[in-house]
Amino acid sequence: MELSRRRFLQISSATVTGLAAVTSLSTITKGAKKIEEKTGKPVKGIQKIPTYCDLCFWKCSAVAYLKDGELWKIEGHPNDPLSNGRLCPRGTGGVGAHYDKDRLKTPLIRKSERGEEKWVSVTWTEALDYIADKMKKIKSEYGPESMALFSHGVGGTFLKHMIKAYGSPNETAPSYAQCRGPRETGFELTFGDIVGSPERTDIENTKCMVLIGSHLGENMHNTQVQEFAKANKNGATFIVVDPRFSVAASKAKYYLPIKPGTDIALLLAWMNVIVNENLFDKEYVEKYGFGFEQFAYELKDYTPEWAYPKTGIDPKVIRETAYEMAKHKPATIIHPGRRTTWYGDDSQRSRAIALLNALLGSWGRKGGFFIPTKLNVPSYPYPEYPKPERGRV
């Protein structure tokens, strides 16, 4: 099937409605009306509605424009440090998603056997009553602990309160293990803290960035893509490790087409060069490191020559790229990536990435990983949840 440019721009890949949250920001109008109360006619003119895009974890602030009472355009909020006034194609494509003829506009209830895919539209009251009756039956027959919640994203927060109020302690987020769980484990074991989301990478000020299976320029992590472009304009060096020649690889000084599943071997060889040739940040390691002598001893056999038959990367290239990273330390980022569940050794792979960053002194340094500012906000005083009779599964 051919997809025209016009159709692509209509639908993009977004599902945002553009009217997710109404707040008061700067000169933007608070609230919006589609119908005049007195005349019953559509509101004429342009209205601006502050909102945010909930299509990914970036949560970019946005401005939705209504023209004559109908959604017309969505763009990034100019005062938002995440979007910087721009949205990725998913966000700007929200208009197309909003008007897409296949968009679900009501809840659906199955009216047939599973597999037949016959559904009927119902009201929200009917749908919620249907679900509540099923939950009550489960609770009375098996106990509330027999129900579990698998959640993801902002919407999951409200469902977590629901499942706890229901009486079940069983809630989890499998997406964490599938996405950034191994990465956070590896970095917390190394630095005592996680990378977080969005990532705390100072890409705009970096002098050298290493991407190992990270496709900036193809995945739409808004701020990072903008900073990637700025770093490229500023003359930063990019080292891209990927079996596939990606968009990022086209911008790289060094492209390493590695054999899939051999990332740890390459990381060990890089650390071998940096440690054995005294290219690491000695002051940083002495101040924050522990067990460096044992670490250096363990690395001694993992030479570029050892890694060559495993990775397919020439020893000369391994050394040259290690020198490039060391030359720009501490403003060098070995990017931690996202969706890091690949091979089964993923936490160790992320640990190796964290250790390489530690050798270069990039954690907590300009052009490396910044320390985010935190603001403590009191929790909402929810009523006390009932105590489950059975423990968590």
TILO-73292 format. One record per residue (C-alpha): residue in three letters; residue number from 1; x, y, z. Coordinates in nm, 3 decimals. Layout:
N
+--------+-----+---------+---------+---------+
! residu ! num !      xx !      yy !      zz !
+--------+-----+---------+---------+---------+
!    ALA ! NUM !       X !       Y !       Z !
...
+--------+-----+---------+---------+---------+
***
This chain:
393
+--------+-----+---------+---------+---------+
! residu ! num !      xx !      yy !      zz !
+--------+-----+---------+---------+---------+
!    MET !   1 !   0.000 !   0.000 !   0.000 !
!    GLU !   2 !   0.134 !   0.343 !  -0.093 !
!    LEU !   3 !   0.122 !   0.615 !   0.169 !
!    SER !   4 !   0.123 !   0.966 !   0.030 !
!    ARG !   5 !   0.309 !   1.247 !   0.202 !
!    ARG !   6 !  -0.022 !   1.425 !   0.260 !
!    ARG !   7 !  -0.171 !   1.117 !   0.428 !
!    PHE !   8 !   0.144 !   1.070 !   0.638 !
!    LEU !   9 !   0.125 !   1.426 !   0.762 !
!    GLN !  10 !  -0.244 !   1.377 !   0.838 !
!    ILE !  11 !  -0.201 !   1.076 !   1.059 !
!    SER !  12 !   0.173 !   1.076 !   1.146 !
!    SER !  13 !   0.210 !   0.822 !   1.424 !
!    ALA !  14 !   0.040 !   1.016 !   1.700 !
!    THR !  15 !  -0.264 !   0.947 !   1.911 !
!    VAL !  16 !  -0.276 !   1.268 !   2.109 !
!    THR !  17 !  -0.601 !   1.460 !   2.098 !
!    GLY !  18 !  -0.435 !   1.790 !   2.170 !
!    LEU !  19 !  -0.672 !   1.872 !   2.456 !
!    ALA !  20 !  -0.523 !   1.662 !   2.733 !
!    ALA !  21 !  -0.470 !   1.920 !   3.005 !
!    VAL !  22 !  -0.583 !   2.279 !   3.049 !
!    THR !  23 !  -0.373 !   2.505 !   3.268 !
!    SER !  24 !  -0.282 !   2.871 !   3.286 !
!    LEU !  25 !   0.050 !   2.956 !   3.120 !
!    SER !  26 !   0.182 !   3.302 !   3.023 !
!    THR !  27 !  -0.052 !   3.475 !   2.776 !
!    ILE !  28 !  -0.234 !   3.160 !   2.671 !
!    THR !  29 !  -0.610 !   3.159 !   2.714 !
!    LYS !  30 !  -0.736 !   2.947 !   3.001 !
!    GLY !  31 !  -0.997 !   2.701 !   2.877 !
!    ALA !  32 !  -1.175 !   2.688 !   2.545 !
!    LYS !  33 !  -1.527 !   2.670 !   2.415 !
!    LYS !  34 !  -1.645 !   2.510 !   2.094 !
!    ILE !  35 !  -2.002 !   2.646 !   2.118 !
!    GLU !  36 !  -2.119 !   2.993 !   2.218 !
!    GLU !  37 !  -2.352 !   2.962 !   2.518 !
!    LYS !  38 !  -2.586 !   3.240 !   2.407 !
!    THR !  39 !  -2.615 !   3.165 !   2.035 !
!    GLY !  40 !  -2.542 !   2.794 !   2.022 !
!    LYS !  41 !  -2.314 !   2.857 !   1.725 !
!    PRO !  42 !  -1.948 !   2.753 !   1.686 !
!    VAL !  43 !  -1.696 !   2.993 !   1.841 !
!    LYS !  44 !  -1.528 !   3.200 !   1.571 !
!    GLY !  45 !  -1.159 !   3.286 !   1.560 !
!    ILE !  46 !  -0.846 !   3.128 !   1.706 !
!    GLN !  47 !  -0.819 !   2.995 !   2.060 !
!    LYS !  48 !  -0.493 !   2.878 !   2.224 !
!    ILE !  49 !  -0.507 !   2.592 !   2.474 !
!    PRO !  50 !  -0.201 !   2.490 !   2.682 !
!    THR !  51 !  -0.163 !   2.113 !   2.693 !
!    TYR !  52 !   0.105 !   1.847 !   2.681 !
!    CYS !  53 !   0.184 !   1.548 !   2.463 !
!    ASP !  54 !   0.142 !   1.212 !   2.638 !
!    LEU !  55 !   0.273 !   0.995 !   2.357 !
!    CYS !  56 !   0.602 !   0.920 !   2.531 !
!    PHE !  57 !   0.781 !   0.975 !   2.861 !
!    TRP !  58 !   0.916 !   1.314 !   2.747 !
!    LYS !  59 !   0.582 !   1.486 !   2.821 !
!    CYS !  60 !   0.652 !   1.791 !   2.605 !
!    SER !  61 !   0.442 !   2.097 !   2.679 !
!    ALA !  62 !   0.242 !   2.211 !   2.379 !
!    VAL !  63 !  -0.011 !   2.463 !   2.256 !
!    ALA !  64 !  -0.325 !   2.342 !   2.079 !
!    TYR !  65 !  -0.496 !   2.586 !   1.846 !
!    LEU !  66 !  -0.870 !   2.580 !   1.786 !
!    LYS !  67 !  -0.997 !   2.749 !   1.473 !
!    ASP !  68 !  -1.370 !   2.828 !   1.477 !
!    GLY !  69 !  -1.414 !   2.581 !   1.762 !
!    GLU !  70 !  -1.227 !   2.287 !   1.600 !
!    LEU !  71 !  -0.875 !   2.157 !   1.659 !
!    TRP !  72 !  -0.653 !   2.310 !   1.391 !
!    LYS !  73 !  -0.287 !   2.290 !   1.493 !
!    ILE !  74 !  -0.056 !   2.168 !   1.772 !
!    GLU !  75 !   0.294 !   2.305 !   1.835 !
!    GLY !  76 !   0.552 !   2.302 !   2.112 !
!    HIS !  77 !   0.519 !   2.548 !   2.399 !
!    PRO !  78 !   0.787 !   2.819 !   2.360 !
!    ASN !  79 !   0.861 !   2.828 !   2.736 !
!    ASP !  80 !   0.906 !   2.452 !   2.778 !
!    PRO !  81 !   1.271 !   2.345 !   2.827 !
!    LEU !  82 !   1.189 !   1.998 !   2.690 !
!    SER !  83 !   1.023 !   2.090 !   2.362 !
!    ASN !  84 !   1.182 !   2.436 !   2.316 !
!    GLY !  85 !   0.878 !   2.532 !   2.113 !
!    ARG !  86 !   0.902 !   2.225 !   1.887 !
!    LEU !  87 !   0.733 !   1.887 !   1.878 !
!    CYS !  88 !   0.841 !   1.568 !   1.708 !
!    PRO !  89 !   0.629 !   1.425 !   1.422 !
!    ARG !  90 !   0.417 !   1.230 !   1.669 !
!    GLY !  91 !   0.318 !   1.545 !   1.853 !
!    THR !  92 !   0.249 !   1.762 !   1.550 !
!    GLY !  93 !   0.068 !   1.465 !   1.394 !
!    GLY !  94 !  -0.184 !   1.476 !   1.676 !
!    VAL !  95 !  -0.425 !   1.672 !   1.460 !
!    GLY !  96 !  -0.434 !   1.393 !   1.204 !
!    ALA !  97 !  -0.484 !   1.134 !   1.477 !
!    HIS !  98 !  -0.765 !   1.340 !   1.630 !
!    TYR !  99 !  -0.959 !   1.346 !   1.303 !
!    ASP ! 100 !  -0.866 !   0.998 !   1.183 !
!    LYS ! 101 !  -1.177 !   0.808 !   1.076 !
!    ASP ! 102 !  -1.058 !   0.495 !   1.256 !
!    ARG ! 103 !  -1.002 !   0.664 !   1.594 !
!    LEU ! 104 !  -1.204 !   0.508 !   1.873 !
!    LYS ! 105 !  -1.446 !   0.762 !   2.017 !
!    THR ! 106 !  -1.646 !   0.542 !   2.255 !
!    PRO ! 107 !  -1.576 !   0.235 !   2.469 !
!    LEU ! 108 !  -1.641 !  -0.100 !   2.298 !
!    ILE ! 109 !  -1.775 !  -0.422 !   2.452 !
!    ARG ! 110 !  -1.730 !  -0.761 !   2.288 !
!    LYS ! 111 !  -2.062 !  -0.916 !   2.180 !
!    SER ! 112 !  -1.933 !  -1.243 !   2.042 !
!    GLU ! 113 !  -1.692 !  -1.527 !   2.103 !
!    ARG ! 114 !  -1.326 !  -1.437 !   2.131 !
!    GLY ! 115 !  -1.166 !  -1.427 !   1.787 !
!    GLU ! 116 !  -1.478 !  -1.312 !   1.604 !
!    GLU ! 117 !  -1.396 !  -0.949 !   1.678 !
!    LYS ! 118 !  -1.753 !  -0.825 !   1.699 !
!    TRP ! 119 !  -1.789 !  -0.518 !   1.916 !
!    VAL ! 120 !  -2.060 !  -0.266 !   2.000 !
!    SER ! 121 !  -2.023 !   0.095 !   2.108 !
!    VAL ! 122 !  -2.143 !   0.174 !   2.461 !
!    THR ! 123 !  -2.144 !   0.475 !   2.691 !
!    TRP ! 124 !  -1.876 !   0.526 !   2.952 !
!    THR ! 125 !  -2.130 !   0.450 !   3.225 !
!    GLU ! 126 !  -2.215 !   0.116 !   3.063 !
!    ALA ! 127 !  -1.848 !   0.027 !   3.016 !
!    LEU ! 128 !  -1.749 !   0.116 !   3.372 !
!    ASP ! 129 !  -2.048 !  -0.068 !   3.519 !
!    TYR ! 130 !  -1.959 !  -0.375 !   3.311 !
!    ILE ! 131 !  -1.600 !  -0.373 !   3.439 !
!    ALA ! 132 !  -1.706 !  -0.301 !   3.800 !
!    ASP ! 133 !  -1.946 !  -0.597 !   3.800 !
!    LYS ! 134 !  -1.671 !  -0.828 !   3.677 !
!    MET ! 135 !  -1.430 !  -0.697 !   3.942 !
!    LYS ! 136 !  -1.689 !  -0.742 !   4.218 !
!    LYS ! 137 !  -1.746 !  -1.101 !   4.111 !
!    ILE ! 138 !  -1.372 !  -1.175 !   4.114 !
!    LYS ! 139 !  -1.337 !  -1.013 !   4.456 !
!    SER ! 140 !  -1.625 !  -1.209 !   4.612 !
!    GLU ! 141 !  -1.521 !  -1.545 !   4.466 !
!    TYR ! 142 !  -1.142 !  -1.530 !   4.480 !
!    GLY ! 143 !  -1.048 !  -1.227 !   4.688 !
!    PRO ! 144 !  -0.913 !  -0.890 !   4.567 !
!    GLU ! 145 !  -0.554 !  -1.020 !   4.572 !
!    SER ! 146 !  -0.637 !  -1.244 !   4.277 !
!    MET ! 147 !  -0.639 !  -0.939 !   4.051 !
!    ALA ! 148 !  -0.319 !  -0.770 !   3.931 !
!    LEU ! 149 !  -0.245 !  -0.450 !   3.741 !
!    PHE ! 150 !   0.015 !  -0.425 !   3.467 !
!    SER ! 151 !   0.054 !  -0.052 !   3.410 !
!    HIS ! 152 !   0.263 !   0.192 !   3.211 !
!    GLY ! 153 !   0.274 !   0.568 !   3.174 !
!    VAL ! 154 !   0.099 !   0.855 !   3.348 !
!    GLY ! 155 !  -0.244 !   0.695 !   3.317 !
!    GLY ! 156 !  -0.120 !   0.399 !   3.518 !
!    THR ! 157 !  -0.087 !   0.622 !   3.826 !
!    PHE ! 158 !  -0.464 !   0.652 !   3.861 !
!    LEU ! 159 !  -0.517 !   0.280 !   3.802 !
!    LYS ! 160 !  -0.263 !   0.204 !   4.077 !
!    HIS ! 161 !  -0.479 !   0.393 !   4.324 !
!    MET ! 162 !  -0.780 !   0.201 !   4.199 !
!    ILE ! 163 !  -0.622 !  -0.143 !   4.242 !
!    LYS ! 164 !  -0.498 !  -0.056 !   4.594 !
!    ALA ! 165 !  -0.841 !   0.076 !   4.693 !
!    TYR ! 166 !  -0.984 !  -0.248 !   4.554 !
!    GLY ! 167 !  -0.767 !  -0.435 !   4.804 !
!    SER ! 168 !  -0.493 !  -0.582 !   4.587 !
!    PRO ! 169 !  -0.121 !  -0.515 !   4.641 !
!    ASN ! 170 !  -0.037 !  -0.667 !   4.304 !
!    GLU ! 171 !   0.071 !  -0.400 !   4.060 !
!    THR ! 172 !   0.379 !  -0.393 !   3.840 !
!    ALA ! 173 !   0.523 !  -0.241 !   3.524 !
!    PRO ! 174 !   0.672 !  -0.504 !   3.290 !
!    SER ! 175 !   0.773 !  -0.222 !   3.058 !
!    TYR ! 176 !   1.049 !  -0.128 !   3.304 !
!    ALA ! 177 !   1.223 !  -0.462 !   3.257 !
!    GLN ! 178 !   1.165 !  -0.450 !   2.882 !
!    CYS ! 179 !   1.298 !  -0.096 !   2.842 !
!    ARG ! 180 !   1.533 !   0.077 !   3.084 !
!    GLY ! 181 !   1.545 !  -0.163 !   3.378 !
!    PRO ! 182 !   1.885 !  -0.319 !   3.291 !
!    ARG ! 183 !   2.029 !   0.027 !   3.228 !
!    GLU ! 184 !   1.915 !   0.166 !   3.562 !
!    THR ! 185 !   2.050 !  -0.142 !   3.741 !
!    GLY ! 186 !   2.391 !  -0.106 !   3.578 !
!    PHE ! 187 !   2.422 !   0.267 !   3.651 !
!    GLU ! 188 !   2.292 !   0.244 !   4.007 !
!    LEU ! 189 !   2.545 !  -0.029 !   4.085 !
!    THR ! 190 !   2.819 !   0.202 !   3.954 !
!    PHE ! 191 !   2.715 !   0.554 !   4.058 !
!    GLY ! 192 !   2.454 !   0.490 !   4.326 !
!    ASP ! 193 !   2.190 !   0.660 !   4.112 !
!    ILE ! 194 !   1.991 !   0.587 !   3.799 !
!    VAL ! 195 !   2.001 !   0.768 !   3.465 !
!    GLY ! 196 !   1.633 !   0.856 !   3.495 !
!    SER ! 197 !   1.378 !   0.964 !   3.239 !
!    PRO ! 198 !   1.430 !   1.181 !   3.042 !
!    GLU ! 199 !   1.799 !   1.095 !   3.043 !
!    ARG ! 200 !   2.037 !   1.333 !   3.223 !
!    THR ! 201 !   2.272 !   1.356 !   2.924 !
!    ASP ! 202 !   2.425 !   1.697 !   2.846 !
!    ILE ! 203 !   2.436 !   1.632 !   2.472 !
!    GLU ! 204 !   2.438 !   1.995 !   2.365 !
!    ASN ! 205 !   2.771 !   2.057 !   2.545 !
!    THR ! 206 !   2.937 !   1.724 !   2.475 !
!    LYS ! 207 !   3.258 !   1.705 !   2.273 !
!    CYS ! 208 !   3.234 !   1.334 !   2.197 !
!    MET ! 209 !   2.930 !   1.106 !   2.205 !
!    VAL ! 210 !   2.928 !   0.729 !   2.165 !
!    LEU ! 211 !   2.603 !   0.567 !   2.054 !
!    ILE ! 212 !   2.580 !   0.191 !   2.097 !
!    GLY ! 213 !   2.259 !   0.080 !   1.932 !
!    SER ! 214 !   2.095 !   0.418 !   2.004 !
!    HIS ! 215 !   1.930 !   0.574 !   1.703 !
!    LEU ! 216 !   1.913 !   0.947 !   1.771 !
!    GLY ! 217 !   1.765 !   1.108 !   1.464 !
!    GLU ! 218 !   1.535 !   0.813 !   1.410 !
!    ASN ! 219 !   1.371 !   0.770 !   1.749 !
!    MET ! 220 !   1.186 !   1.084 !   1.848 !
!    HIS ! 221 !   1.317 !   1.177 !   2.191 !
!    ASN ! 222 !   1.253 !   1.544 !   2.135 !
!    THR ! 223 !   1.515 !   1.727 !   2.341 !
!    GLN ! 224 !   1.788 !   1.475 !   2.263 !
!    VAL ! 225 !   1.727 !   1.501 !   1.890 !
!    GLN ! 226 !   1.747 !   1.881 !   1.906 !
!    GLU ! 227 !   2.064 !   1.866 !   2.117 !
!    PHE ! 228 !   2.212 !   1.603 !   1.885 !
!    ALA ! 229 !   2.171 !   1.850 !   1.597 !
!    LYS ! 230 !   2.330 !   2.130 !   1.804 !
!    ALA ! 231 !   2.622 !   1.910 !   1.906 !
!    ASN ! 232 !   2.675 !   1.818 !   1.542 !
!    LYS ! 233 !   2.671 !   2.187 !   1.447 !
!    ASN ! 234 !   2.920 !   2.261 !   1.727 !
!    GLY ! 235 !   3.165 !   2.008 !   1.585 !
!    ALA ! 236 !   3.124 !   1.726 !   1.837 !
!    THR ! 237 !   3.266 !   1.385 !   1.746 !
!    PHE ! 238 !   3.026 !   1.094 !   1.711 !
!    ILE ! 239 !   3.121 !   0.729 !   1.741 !
!    VAL ! 240 !   2.834 !   0.502 !   1.635 !
!    VAL ! 241 !   2.831 !   0.129 !   1.709 !
!    ASP ! 242 !   2.552 !  -0.046 !   1.520 !
!    PRO ! 243 !   2.519 !  -0.342 !   1.282 !
!    ARG ! 244 !   2.296 !  -0.116 !   1.072 !
!    PHE ! 245 !   2.412 !   0.208 !   0.909 !
!    SER ! 246 !   2.172 !   0.443 !   1.087 !
!    VAL ! 247 !   2.101 !   0.815 !   1.051 !
!    ALA ! 248 !   2.334 !   0.876 !   1.346 !
!    ALA ! 249 !   2.602 !   0.669 !   1.173 !
!    SER ! 250 !   2.584 !   0.902 !   0.873 !
!    LYS ! 251 !   2.695 !   1.186 !   1.105 !
!    ALA ! 252 !   2.973 !   0.988 !   1.272 !
!    LYS ! 253 !   3.348 !   1.029 !   1.251 !
!    TYR ! 254 !   3.374 !   0.658 !   1.336 !
!    TYR ! 255 !   3.117 !   0.396 !   1.239 !
!    LEU ! 256 !   3.170 !   0.051 !   1.391 !
!    PRO ! 257 !   2.947 !  -0.220 !   1.231 !
!    ILE ! 258 !   2.965 !  -0.460 !   1.523 !
!    LYS ! 259 !   2.847 !  -0.820 !   1.530 !
!    PRO ! 260 !   2.514 !  -0.832 !   1.718 !
!    GLY ! 261 !   2.543 !  -0.942 !   2.081 !
!    THR ! 262 !   2.911 !  -0.856 !   2.129 !
!    ASP ! 263 !   2.883 !  -0.508 !   2.282 !
!    ILE ! 264 !   3.042 !  -0.611 !   2.614 !
!    ALA ! 265 !   3.354 !  -0.736 !   2.438 !
!    LEU ! 266 !   3.399 !  -0.398 !   2.269 !
!    LEU ! 267 !   3.337 !  -0.210 !   2.594 !
!    LEU ! 268 !   3.593 !  -0.423 !   2.777 !
!    ALA ! 269 !   3.851 !  -0.362 !   2.503 !
!    TRP ! 270 !   3.792 !   0.014 !   2.519 !
!    MET ! 271 !   3.839 !   0.011 !   2.896 !
!    ASN ! 272 !   4.152 !  -0.202 !   2.856 !
!    VAL ! 273 !   4.310 !   0.063 !   2.632 !
!    ILE ! 274 !   4.203 !   0.356 !   2.850 !
!    VAL ! 275 !   4.329 !   0.196 !   3.173 !
!    ASN ! 276 !   4.651 !   0.038 !   3.042 !
!    GLU ! 277 !   4.756 !   0.354 !   2.858 !
!    ASN ! 278 !   4.666 !   0.580 !   3.153 !
!    LEU ! 279 !   4.405 !   0.774 !   2.956 !
!    PHE ! 280 !   4.144 !   0.774 !   3.232 !
!    ASP ! 281 !   4.056 !   1.066 !   3.460 !
!    LYS ! 282 !   4.293 !   0.984 !   3.747 !
!    GLU ! 283 !   4.177 !   1.257 !   3.983 !
!    TYR ! 284 !   3.811 !   1.162 !   3.935 !
!    VAL ! 285 !   3.877 !   0.790 !   3.982 !
!    GLU ! 286 !   4.089 !   0.847 !   4.293 !
!    LYS ! 287 !   3.820 !   1.071 !   4.444 !
!    TYR ! 288 !   3.516 !   0.856 !   4.369 !
!    GLY ! 289 !   3.643 !   0.510 !   4.278 !
!    PHE ! 290 !   3.675 !   0.195 !   4.484 !
!    GLY ! 291 !   3.864 !  -0.122 !   4.396 !
!    PHE ! 292 !   4.040 !   0.027 !   4.094 !
!    GLU ! 293 !   4.348 !  -0.197 !   4.121 !
!    GLN ! 294 !   4.134 !  -0.513 !   4.111 !
!    PHE ! 295 !   3.932 !  -0.365 !   3.824 !
!    ALA ! 296 !   4.247 !  -0.288 !   3.622 !
!    TYR ! 297 !   4.379 !  -0.639 !   3.686 !
!    GLU ! 298 !   4.058 !  -0.796 !   3.556 !
!    LEU ! 299 !   4.081 !  -0.589 !   3.237 !
!    LYS ! 300 !   4.436 !  -0.686 !   3.142 !
!    ASP ! 301 !   4.344 !  -0.973 !   2.907 !
!    TYR ! 302 !   4.062 !  -0.794 !   2.725 !
!    THR ! 303 !   4.276 !  -0.637 !   2.456 !
!    PRO ! 304 !   4.152 !  -0.506 !   2.119 !
!    GLU ! 305 !   4.310 !  -0.815 !   1.963 !
!    TRP ! 306 !   4.101 !  -1.035 !   2.197 !
!    ALA ! 307 !   3.784 !  -0.843 !   2.100 !
!    TYR ! 308 !   3.851 !  -0.850 !   1.725 !
!    PRO ! 309 !   3.726 !  -1.204 !   1.640 !
!    LYS ! 310 !   3.425 !  -1.155 !   1.867 !
!    THR ! 311 !   3.312 !  -0.811 !   1.747 !
!    GLY ! 312 !   3.451 !  -0.792 !   1.395 !
!    ILE ! 313 !   3.600 !  -0.450 !   1.481 !
!    ASP ! 314 !   3.963 !  -0.396 !   1.377 !
!    PRO ! 315 !   4.197 !  -0.351 !   1.679 !
!    LYS ! 316 !   4.330 !  -0.030 !   1.524 !
!    VAL ! 317 !   3.978 !   0.118 !   1.513 !
!    ILE ! 318 !   3.913 !   0.011 !   1.873 !
!    ARG ! 319 !   4.225 !   0.195 !   1.985 !
!    GLU ! 320 !   4.156 !   0.506 !   1.774 !
!    THR ! 321 !   3.803 !   0.539 !   1.912 !
!    ALA ! 322 !   3.928 !   0.488 !   2.269 !
!    TYR ! 323 !   4.181 !   0.770 !   2.213 !
!    GLU ! 324 !   3.902 !   0.991 !   2.073 !
!    MET ! 325 !   3.687 !   0.941 !   2.384 !
!    ALA ! 326 !   3.979 !   1.007 !   2.618 !
!    LYS ! 327 !   4.085 !   1.319 !   2.428 !
!    HIS ! 328 !   3.756 !   1.493 !   2.506 !
!    LYS ! 329 !   3.703 !   1.372 !   2.867 !
!    PRO ! 330 !   3.512 !   1.458 !   3.078 !
!    ALA ! 331 !   3.287 !   1.602 !   2.806 !
!    THR ! 332 !   3.241 !   1.255 !   2.657 !
!    ILE ! 333 !   2.916 !   1.061 !   2.678 !
!    ILE ! 334 !   2.886 !   0.691 !   2.621 !
!    HIS ! 335 !   2.510 !   0.711 !   2.578 !
!    PRO ! 336 !   2.319 !   0.476 !   2.811 !
!    GLY ! 337 !   2.049 !   0.411 !   2.553 !
!    ARG ! 338 !   1.693 !   0.304 !   2.606 !
!    ARG ! 339 !   1.502 !  -0.020 !   2.539 !
!    THR ! 340 !   1.812 !  -0.201 !   2.663 !
!    THR ! 341 !   1.669 !  -0.553 !   2.704 !
!    TRP ! 342 !   1.838 !  -0.742 !   2.422 !
!    TYR ! 343 !   2.063 !  -1.037 !   2.488 !
!    GLY ! 344 !   2.018 !  -1.161 !   2.845 !
!    ASP ! 345 !   2.339 !  -0.997 !   2.970 !
!    ASP ! 346 !   2.187 !  -0.651 !   2.951 !
!    SER ! 347 !   2.251 !  -0.534 !   3.308 !
!    GLN ! 348 !   2.620 !  -0.625 !   3.270 !
!    ARG ! 349 !   2.629 !  -0.446 !   2.934 !
!    SER ! 350 !   2.487 !  -0.133 !   3.098 !
!    ARG ! 351 !   2.729 !  -0.173 !   3.388 !
!    ALA ! 352 !   3.016 !  -0.173 !   3.139 !
!    ILE ! 353 !   2.879 !   0.146 !   2.978 !
!    ALA ! 354 !   2.856 !   0.308 !   3.322 !
!    LEU ! 355 !   3.211 !   0.202 !   3.413 !
!    LEU ! 356 !   3.348 !   0.344 !   3.088 !
!    ASN ! 357 !   3.177 !   0.675 !   3.164 !
!    ALA ! 358 !   3.326 !   0.662 !   3.515 !
!    LEU ! 359 !   3.678 !   0.616 !   3.376 !
!    LEU ! 360 !   3.626 !   0.928 !   3.166 !
!    GLY ! 361 !   3.488 !   1.126 !   3.463 !
!    SER ! 362 !   3.170 !   1.221 !   3.280 !
!    TRP ! 363 !   2.916 !   1.162 !   3.561 !
!    GLY ! 364 !   2.816 !   1.496 !   3.708 !
!    ARG ! 365 !   3.029 !   1.696 !   3.461 !
!    LYS ! 366 !   2.948 !   1.946 !   3.186 !
!    GLY ! 367 !   2.920 !   1.774 !   2.851 !
!    GLY ! 368 !   2.864 !   1.442 !   3.028 !
!    PHE ! 369 !   2.584 !   1.354 !   3.271 !
!    PHE ! 370 !   2.432 !   1.641 !   3.466 !
!    ILE ! 371 !   2.282 !   1.615 !   3.815 !
!    PRO ! 372 !   1.915 !   1.712 !   3.781 !
!    THR ! 373 !   1.752 !   1.958 !   4.019 !
!    LYS ! 374 !   1.478 !   1.800 !   4.226 !
!    LEU ! 375 !   1.174 !   1.954 !   4.390 !
!    ASN ! 376 !   0.994 !   1.774 !   4.670 !
!    VAL ! 377 !   0.618 !   1.802 !   4.643 !
!    PRO ! 378 !   0.399 !   1.662 !   4.923 !
!    SER ! 379 !   0.194 !   1.359 !   4.826 !
!    TYR ! 380 !  -0.178 !   1.398 !   4.788 !
!    PRO ! 381 !  -0.357 !   1.290 !   5.110 !
!    TYR ! 382 !  -0.536 !   0.985 !   4.972 !
!    PRO ! 383 !  -0.757 !   0.789 !   5.215 !
!    GLU ! 384 !  -0.589 !   0.486 !   5.369 !
!    TYR ! 385 !  -0.612 !   0.176 !   5.152 !
!    PRO ! 386 !  -0.760 !  -0.146 !   5.290 !
!    LYS ! 387 !  -0.502 !  -0.397 !   5.412 !
!    PRO ! 388 !  -0.480 !  -0.702 !   5.184 !
!    GLU ! 389 !  -0.546 !  -1.034 !   5.355 !
!    ARG ! 390 !  -0.286 !  -1.204 !   5.138 !
!    GLY ! 391 !   0.063 !  -1.082 !   5.051 !
!    ARG ! 392 !   0.189 !  -0.963 !   4.720 !
!    VAL ! 393 !   0.230 !  -1.226 !   4.450 !
+--------+-----+---------+---------+---------+
***
